[in-house]
């Protein structure tokens, strides 16, 4: 798979996000705005021609939405904490910031400091907080291999939870793929085997978001050069509409929307999630770009033009 | 006493306990067509068992053989054979199982089948490639004179010789792939002559499909894929070993195996209705798992 193909796919997805943000910026909920912001940033880091303006528009909107939220909403698990912390990094990169996230980050950091070690499921949050200087360092990078060992034996509903948690742990333990995983050679081989095992299975079940997460994990443990990854990536690129969004999800939209009308906000949320998940996986396949730009974002050295 | 092949032993117990549901003429005036497929699959298991010394003289082999023999020679079944052209291949497969355990007058049967082959549309009707292999397997097994292409030629027409990335393969593709392998290898009794590179591709596809159907809990296909691996003597993989353990852990104390997870019958049905639904759901996986246990010497 040529890099140019991957860049083109991300570019198209970025255009879809940009259209969305232009047309619907005032209708976006904070969770949607976070996804758009992250997606636009992913689009920017993989393209030579950056479009700071649209990132700025959505960043301003997100900041406004967060400022308008009460602290309880932001801190109550209403939003995915990782997405909040990453969004905050991008806001900072745009010269903005959210007081609500700042409070949440400090509270979380204080909670983690009281623990002997960070729970595996929160390695990503711990990493992001350490990069913001709120925690002394990214001390623990363990991954719970027992999760990996349970994959392949449980039937689909159980599998999805194991795989999802394992991917989150790997994401945290590798600083979102910016440094190698700390595990034994046997442990790495085991992870690679299990992740490859579920990669095609999750695509086959049309669980695109999970499959994209598995792809990201495989890249993060430096196991992207396998036949199943190549096949999965080809399949992933086939899931893109001409307008740039990813996923053929009309059934899911209909099911989620139910009797609700209009369906459009539901469709927007569904396609936002799948599109950003796919963009993220593809961006990580462009390994060098990812390490440089994600590294800069996390360390706060990425500068607005 | 514990049988040398305990998993197959338990499966056979369950199958024998449900023989009434295999019987296409049980209490009915007309043949129940829906029961012919299970009966034919039971006959295939019987054929596999007849080739294993350990099962010769087993009372349950005779019990199953009796049911197949009784239905086979009935007037209704003969009429069905003559009047329905699609009845020929399943009929021959059942006849072969009876021949193997010497429960049929083979000379008469062979004459009848050869005559039917010569004057009916059996050789001319359109079939899918794996069904062409099935036909050839049946004709060869019955020792009938025919001019069908070789196994190698027919196998080249099947999906097994035109593999696409497994992520695009449907359940139907996976089933046709396993059936092509079953018939091309005579259920593991004949080696398959294909190029090393093709064999390698086939083994990779089987391993990928095992991953996929383990993931979704489609145990019927898991059993078929494991059996296909056995037929190709491709058992030396981690996927094979782990899938075998996972499948074995699912065998019920009564010997039954679960069918696809998504098709599990609702337990709100009661009595005979539940028994029938459970049978429909699990009989095929139980038969395939028993064949797997026989062929692979696997102990679940």
Interface residues (C-beta under 8 A of the other chain):
Chain A: X152 X153 X155 X156 X159 X193 X196 X197 X198 X200 X201 X202 X203 X204 X205 X227 X228 X231 X232 X234 X235
Chain B: X165 X166 X167 X168 X204 X208 X211 X212 X214 X215 X216 X217 X238 X239 X242 X246 X261
